[in-house]
Amino acid sequence: MAHRERKNIRPGLKVTVVQKQDQRSGTQTLGVVKDPMTNSPFHPHGIKVRLEDGQVGRIQAIPEDQKNYS
């Protein structure tokens, strides 16, 4: 899955994330990646990112129109 590999994440990418306080409910937040925070090339729960508005969460999905990794 693309959201679990750091190589697919870049600033400006629109994503949905789950913030730490929303993990139990699964509430997702839509935002734009400012910078990735996970250093490893893969994470089973999703790459942790900081969004442009300052929120932090693990990526759960990348909308279909954003999946051009070239």
C-alpha positions in Angstrom: 0.0 0.0 0.0 1.3 3.4 -1.1 0.6 5.2 2.2 3.0 2.8 4.1 6.1 3.6 2.0 8.0 6.8 2.6 9.2 7.0 -1.0 5.6 7.7 -2.1 5.1 10.7 0.3 6.2 14.2 -0.8 5.3 17.7 0.3 2.2 19.0 -1.4 0.5 15.6 -1.5 -3.2 15.6 -0.5 -3.8 12.8 2.0 -6.2 11.6 4.8 -4.6 11.0 8.2 -5.7 9.7 11.6 -4.4 11.8 14.5 -3.3 10.2 17.7 -6.5 11.3 19.6 -8.7 9.9 16.8 -7.2 6.4 16.6 -10.0 4.8 18.6 -12.8 6.4 16.6 -10.9 6.2 13.3 -11.9 9.8 12.4 -9.9 10.9 9.4 -8.6 14.4 8.6 -8.0 15.6 5.0 -4.9 17.7 4.5 -1.8 18.5 2.5 1.6 17.1 3.5 4.1 19.7 4.8 6.8 17.1 5.7 7.1 13.4 6.5 8.1 12.6 10.1 8.7 8.9 9.9 12.4 8.2 9.0 12.1 4.5 8.1 11.3 3.6 4.5 8.2 1.6 5.6 5.7 1.7 8.5 2.9 -0.8 8.9 0.4 1.7 10.3 1.2 4.5 7.8 3.8 7.1 7.4 3.5 9.9 10.0 3.4 13.4 8.5 2.9 17.0 9.5 0.2 18.7 7.5 0.4 22.3 6.3 -2.0 23.4 9.0 0.3 21.9 11.7 -1.7 18.8 12.5 0.2 15.5 12.8 -1.1 12.0 12.0 -0.5 8.7 10.2 -1.5 8.6 6.5 -4.5 6.3 6.0 -5.1 7.0 2.3 -4.0 8.9 -0.7 -6.9 10.0 -2.9 -6.9 8.4 -6.3 -6.3 11.6 -8.2 -3.0 12.0 -6.2 -1.5 8.6 -7.0 0.9 9.8 -9.6 4.4 9.1 -8.1 6.5 10.1 -11.1 
